[in-house]
């Protein structure tokens, strides 16, 4: 139903920090590109079509001997730099504003790899250090 008066819309955290359960048998390094898997657990970025809600891991978490949810991790939304793919998947300045795709926990690509990769975020800049990706 549309609003007919002001609403106190609740906000979680600062709109940038989030946390969630780490997947079973998983290690995540601080600074890694992370995302939710199909079960809603946090995993390091990888080539897969089911990842969503990506961000940057704010800490190291070792859940290699645990079950899903035994440990939690904090991740952040924002604009972060990751490695650029090579060859036909290399991102250039002409791609700024387009989506880029998750290759692994430190690399993004220009294409979805023939429908094998999930969206990482928007390309905000490209420089010698890599690709600046905005995670919304």
VENBEL-V364112 format. One record per residue. N is the residue number from 0. RES is the residue in one small letter. D_CENTER is the distance of its C-alpha to the mean C-alpha in Angstrom with 2 decimals. Layout:
[[N/RES/D_CENTER] [N/RES/D_CENTER]]
This chain:
[[0/x/32.41] [1/x/32.13] [2/x/32.71] [3/x/36.28] [4/x/35.79] [5/x/33.30] [6/x/30.65] [7/x/29.12] [8/x/25.46] [9/x/23.80] [10/x/20.73] [11/x/18.49] [12/x/17.93] [13/x/17.56] [14/x/15.08] [15/x/12.47] [16/x/12.45] [17/x/11.60] [18/x/12.55] [19/x/12.86] [20/x/14.71] [21/x/13.81] [22/x/14.79] [23/x/18.29] [24/x/19.20] [25/x/15.86] [26/x/15.46] [27/x/12.40] [28/x/13.13] [29/x/12.68] [30/x/10.53] [31/x/8.42] [32/x/4.88] [33/x/4.50] [34/x/4.66] [35/x/8.14] [36/x/10.77] [37/x/13.86] [38/x/15.57] [39/x/13.17] [40/x/12.53] [41/x/9.63] [42/x/9.38] [43/x/8.38] [44/x/6.80] [45/x/10.03] [46/x/12.06] [47/x/12.35] [48/x/12.89] [49/x/12.11] [50/x/8.36] [51/x/7.23] [52/x/6.01] [53/x/2.21] [54/x/3.42] [55/x/6.02] [56/x/8.55] [57/x/11.80] [58/x/14.12] [59/x/15.36] [60/x/15.97] [61/x/18.30] [62/x/18.71] [63/x/20.21] [64/x/23.42] [65/x/22.17] [66/x/21.64] [67/x/18.60] [68/x/18.48] [69/x/20.89] [70/x/18.46] [71/x/15.83] [72/x/13.07] [73/x/12.14] [74/x/8.75] [75/x/8.80] [76/x/8.07] [77/x/9.92] [78/x/10.54] [79/x/9.90] [80/x/11.59] [81/x/10.69] [82/x/13.43] [83/x/14.87] [84/x/16.09] [85/x/19.85] [86/x/22.65] [87/x/21.99] [88/x/18.20] [89/x/18.54] [90/x/17.19] [91/x/20.02] [92/x/20.84] [93/x/22.10] [94/x/18.59] [95/x/17.60] [96/x/16.70] [97/x/15.54] [98/x/12.27] [99/x/10.83] [100/x/9.58] [101/x/7.81] [102/x/10.87] [103/x/10.06] [104/x/8.42] [105/x/10.00] [106/x/10.77] [107/x/10.14] [108/x/13.05] [109/x/15.21] [110/x/15.85] [111/x/14.67] [112/x/17.02] [113/x/19.66] [114/x/17.44] [115/x/15.79] [116/x/12.13] [117/x/9.47] [118/x/8.39] [119/x/5.47] [120/x/7.42] [121/x/10.93] [122/x/12.74] [123/x/14.56] [124/x/16.60] [125/x/17.55] [126/x/19.80] [127/x/21.30] [128/x/18.52] [129/x/15.76] [130/x/13.46] [131/x/12.34] [132/x/9.22] [133/x/9.15] [134/x/6.39] [135/x/9.05]]
